[in-house]
Amino acid sequence: MSLVATENYLADLISDLSEAFSMFSNEAAKLSNLLARSEAAVSLENYDELRKQSVAEVQAFEEYLNRREEILAYLKVESRRA
């Protein structure tokens, strides 16, 4: 892989990582807001909303971790080539 292609690929990976982290951050903020609004007794509807948001947050975090691992694996391979 050429240096330019390598740099472009790494830039794409970092962009994907940044996007995944932004998604996670947004989902975490939504969950935090839902939890703040539900300090009183939680209705079944509110509980379902909290559960769905919690799942969305976990999925976004997993996406972030996957992108991070992809970058680390790529850097490890590239460092062996150098």
VOTOR-842085 format. One record per residue: residue number from 1; residue in one letter; x, y, z of N, C-alpha, C in turn. Coordinates in steps of 0.02 Angstrom, whole numbers. Atoms other than C-alpha are relative to their C-alpha. Example, Ala and Ser with C-alpha at 12.3 -4.5 7.8 and 13.67 -1.06 7.14 Angstrom:
2
i_aa_neast_nnorth_nup_caeast_canorth_caup_ceast_cnorth_cup
1_A_45_-59_0_615_-225_390_45_60_0
2_S_-42_-59_-3_684_-53_357_-39_55_37
END
This chain:
82
i_aa_neast_nnorth_nup_caeast_canorth_caup_ceast_cnorth_cup
1_M_43_-59_0_0_0_0_45_62_0
2_S_-41_-60_4_71_169_-47_-10_44_61
3_L_3_-45_-58_104_303_82_-63_43_-2
4_V_60_-42_7_-36_413_14_-63_-41_15
5_A_57_43_-13_-159_268_14_-4_-18_74
6_T_-3_15_-71_-103_222_190_-26_58_41
7_E_22_-59_-36_-128_399_251_-74_13_-10
8_N_71_-9_13_-298_411_167_-42_-51_38
9_Y_36_52_-35_-354_246_241_-2_15_75
10_L_-3_-16_-71_-297_297_414_-44_61_15
11_A_44_-58_-9_-385_465_394_-73_-21_0
12_D_69_25_2_-545_373_348_-18_-37_65
13_L_11_36_-62_-527_260_500_-10_49_58
14_I_5_-49_-54_-502_409_614_-65_38_-5
15_S_64_-34_10_-652_497_538_-57_-45_24
16_D_52_47_-23_-758_341_569_0_-5_76
17_L_-5_2_-73_-694_334_748_-32_62_30
18_S_28_-63_-25_-739_516_775_-76_0_-5
19_E_73_3_10_-913_489_703_-32_-48_50
20_A_26_48_-48_-940_336_812_0_28_71
21_F_-2_-30_-67_-885_431_967_-54_54_7
22_S_53_-51_-2_-1003_574_924_-68_-32_10
23_M_64_35_-9_-1147_451_907_-7_-24_72
24_F_2_23_-69_-1103_375_1075_-13_57_48
25_S_9_-58_-43_-1091_545_1156_-72_26_-2
26_N_70_-23_7_-1261_596_1087_-48_-48_35
27_E_44_49_-32_-1343_434_1145_7_3_76
28_A_-11_-5_-72_-1264_451_1317_-35_62_28
29_A_34_-62_-22_-1330_630_1331_-75_-10_1
30_K_72_13_1_-1504_573_1281_-20_-43_61
31_L_15_43_-57_-1499_436_1413_4_40_65
32_S_-8_-42_-59_-1437_559_1543_-61_45_10
33_N_59_-43_-4_-1581_677_1503_-62_-40_20
34_L_57_41_-19_-1707_536_1515_3_-19_74
35_L_-8_17_-71_-1637_483_1683_-14_59_45
36_A_12_-60_-40_-1642_661_1747_-75_15_5
37_R_72_-13_0_-1825_677_1698_-39_-53_39
38_S_37_55_-31_-1870_511_1780_21_-11_72
39_E_-21_7_-69_-1814_546_1958_-57_-28_43
40_A_58_26_-36_-1990_509_2020_-12_-73_-22
41_A_18_69_19_-2075_340_2002_-3_-5_-76
42_V_-4_9_72_-2047_272_1828_-60_-40_-25
43_S_57_35_31_-2199_226_1724_27_-53_-47
44_L_-19_53_47_-2197_76_1609_24_31_-66
45_E_-20_-33_62_-2186_193_1460_69_32_7
46_N_-66_-31_-11_-2039_289_1534_54_-53_6
47_Y_-48_54_-8_-1953_127_1581_20_-27_-69
48_D_-13_26_67_-1970_64_1402_44_49_-39
49_E_-41_-51_33_-1899_229_1337_72_-1_26
50_L_-67_4_-30_-1753_217_1458_38_-62_-24
51_R_-31_63_22_-1719_37_1408_23_7_-73
52_K_-18_-9_71_-1721_79_1222_60_47_-7
53_Q_-55_-48_4_-1606_227_1249_65_-30_26
54_S_-59_34_-27_-1488_122_1354_29_-47_-52
55_V_-23_45_53_-1478_-6_1214_34_40_-55
56_A_-30_-43_53_-1444_133_1087_68_24_21
57_E_-64_-23_-25_-1305_199_1197_53_-55_-3
58_V_-47_56_0_-1224_28_1215_21_-17_-72
59_Q_-16_15_70_-1235_-3_1027_48_52_-29
60_A_-44_-54_24_-1155_166_990_70_-8_30
61_F_-65_9_-31_-1016_130_1114_36_-60_-30
62_E_-30_58_32_-986_-42_1037_28_19_-69
63_E_-24_-23_65_-971_41_867_65_40_7
64_Y_-61_-38_-14_-843_162_939_58_-48_15
65_L_-53_47_-18_-744_18_1015_24_-39_-61
66_N_-19_36_61_-748_-77_850_44_42_-45
67_R_-41_-44_42_-680_72_754_69_11_32
68_R_-64_-9_-34_-545_99_886_44_-62_-9
69_E_-38_62_9_-492_-83_876_25_-7_-71
70_E_-21_3_70_-487_-72_687_61_45_-12
71_I_-57_-46_7_-370_77_698_62_-30_33
72_L_-57_29_-35_-258_-8_825_29_-59_-38
73_A_-23_57_39_-249_-166_720_37_24_-62
74_Y_-32_-27_60_-208_-64_566_69_29_16
75_L_-64_-29_-19_-71_32_655_51_-54_17
76_K_-45_54_-18_2_-130_721_29_-33_-63
77_V_-23_30_63_10_-204_546_48_47_-36
78_E_-43_-49_33_84_-44_475_68_6_34
79_S_-64_-7_-36_217_-36_612_45_-60_-15
80_R_-40_60_17_273_-213_565_31_8_-69
81_R_-25_-10_68_296_-158_384_58_49_-1
82_A_-51_-54_1_405_-10_431_69_-25_17
END
